[in-house]
Amino acid sequence: MKVIIAGAGIGGLTAALSLQKIGVDVRLFESVSSIRSLGVGINVLPHATRELFALGLQAELDSFAIKTRAMKYFTRRGKEVISVPCGEYAGYKWPQYSLHRGEFQMMLLNAFKQRAGADKVICGHAISEFEQDEKGVKATFIDSKTKEVLSTETADLLIAADGLHSVVRKQLYPNEGRPVFSKIICYRGAVESTPYLDGESMIICGDNRLRLVSYPISETQRRQGNSHINWIASVPFESDTVGREDWAQQSRPDKLLELYRDWQFDWLNVPQLIQSAKEMFEFPVYDRDPLKRWTFDRVTLLGDAAHPLIPVSSSGAVHAIIDGRALAYALGSHDNPLDGLIAYEQDRLPKANRVVVASRNNGPDEVLEIVRRECDDADNIFDYVDRNVFQKVIDDFKELSGFGIDTLNNLDSYEI
């Protein structure tokens, strides 16, 4: 079987590694001319970690990624609402990792090149269109800048992992329109500094009025007694129109310093954290309405091309990883590849769509909105809200997303 994957992001690379492992001849096409270690921090939750371990990547992950100890929620005054243990600390068989997105992508890329051959990754080729018949699928690739046609490739299947602005999705759904703006703009940065709290935990502070998420992303730095701290500041934006999502769009700290000037806690100085970033990136947050169908004969969608998510509870990369593994499992379990694509969609589409909707409804971060509604910044939160209310919100989201502790520990991975 020959498979073309359009897009060498986290989802596309996981799919490529998984397909190569079961003997599929897979070629990976990426629009940028050179894949570099870009981005800042992400989290990989246990249900995705399990799949990466099945691909033989545990030792590499352990070498550079933090094993996240806990997820800690705080009010905008720095008061702890709830601390939830993560990964192995919570009783999972697999850890949760906090890591640098670019390092992670390069790890996946290098693993695929070593296993399949460097010639299987073709950069500088952006998919522009496809056509298919009963014999196969043909995809046309162009130079994204000049629009010059570079090649026409044939295969048995085409997997579209080409992101939020997927060309393949647009061809399948020409009248869908633009992505849906969440009315949130995120600012991101990373700082090398002394650790805060235990140096291994993720914090979520504030509420929908203003929020800060932060966590360490370097095991190498941690072992040296330091910390490479990733942070994301989420700011509401009232207008319905804003610029295109662009992870590389740089911004200035003075946009945030006034907003966060009072966020100086005894365990973290947020204005100092923001000001210390050598680079700060700004991007508006988009998703898309859930689809009823991803698969059209020999073509299917994966990752952000299928279900772009508002970045709540680290779900975007996680579900792209699981998509890639589920795809290979479905194809390896069916003699007819078209049946395999249908099985992949039947498995993943309803699960991913539930996470899209839950993320729009704030996901586990709803605990901070409960504090805001019920007692705002009262001295003793628990005079107003029982701790079990917060725990239930978090546990319900885990179950909906497929990683309740007992559920996941007793579930087989997508390994053939």
Order of alpha helices (4+ residues) and beta strands (2+ residues): beta-alpha-beta-beta-alpha-alpha-beta-beta-beta-beta-alpha-beta-beta-beta-beta-beta-alpha-beta-beta-beta-alpha-beta-beta-alpha-alpha-beta-beta-alpha-alpha-alpha-alpha-alpha
